């Protein structure tokens, strides 16, 4: 049995009872966080464009767009909801190439509403999509500048859509084959409205793939492992195809590793630095005018990876600029949704402070061969003062939100549209999703009448 067939067979046959309860708990946490970021996204410039576009498309009222009164096709709803949810890069982190909820939730919500399926159906499809997408992203290791969430999210969405539509093994293979040709997303677009387009497009593409496959549309049945297929095109030199299926159905990434909820609305690549730096700036009163120079030393090559921006002309670009985030943390002593508005970027003081900030690669890491896993991801900041004083800030694991802090964040983001006294109903509905008779019950409380 080939890898594509093995994955598809597991997807078609796995049952709700087979999944560890911890996986569903993680899914609920991410779904709640996603709903908040999506509702908030409807208020942004990107959101207004997407809402106008979706309203113009019309279509059968199969599914709704969160935070709005729009009813459209499930395909259009998934596209809009995926883009809105990623508008501020404030959604969760984890498997599926980096941002699971913003791909999987629009997919299962749209089809769950269209087909009037239960909360258990949505949760099962969400977890199954997560596992396949994460197994692929954890083992293919792309070495070119694809956006991993777009590449692996498209396949994850197709798997989730196949599961929620109850496709058999063969049709799931066909959906995966179609999704392999739909996958796309370039890091060059980070810092623009097109990065949020990527997860929206992944969710839309996943539903298209499953709907076509359900009607008999064909594709190559061995798309993952086949020559000139998915792994050939997206896998890097460290690609480990046997690892994709290792302990399938026994080890669940979602249950063991879980997802992480962001405390700051910017690229996760900033979060290790912000975790250490925000703690430092709140313990010490540093006058930005007295700082001579800041050196950020990390494992990665400067300018590579997700933090591609070295200049910031508008708020969105700042989310993917390490120097901008460091400057905001020191000058404003905070990083929040206002940090990345065009209004804040237009003031120019952060860009002026950025001239003091430089980044370089850990010299030990620079001497290693590229194909060798580093194993030492240590990074630190050296802040040199004009009086000769020098501060070193060592970075540890990035902070993420847990427990009540997740709910507090949801109240902040969703509260931009809905009255605060109504948000408790949403929280309760998501937390009891496994008992919900219909997806429509959830969508009812997160849309406008």
Secondary structure, 3 states (H helix, E strand, C coil): CCHHHHHHHHHHHCCHHHCCHHHHHHHHHHHHHHHHHHHHHCCCHHHHHHHHHHHHHCCCCCEECCCCCCEECHHHHHHHHHHHHCCCCCCCECCHHHCCHHHHHHHHHHHHHHHCCCHHHHHHHHHHHHHHHHHHHHHHCCCCCECHHHHHHHHHHHHHHHHHCCCCHHHHHHHHHHHHHHCCCEHHHCCCHHHHHHHHHHHHHHHHHHHHHHCCCCCCCCCCCCCCCHHHHHCCCCCCHHHHCCCCCCCCHHHHCCCEECCCCCCHHHHHHHHHHHHHHHHCCCCHHHEEEEEEEECCCCCCCCCCCCCCCCHHHHCCCHHHHHHHHHHCCCCCHHHHCHHHHHCCHHHHHHCCEEEEECHHHHCCCCCCCCCCCCCEEEEEECCCCEEEEECCCCCCECCHHHHHHHHHHHCCCCCHHHHHHHHHHHHCHHHCCCHHHHHHCCCCC
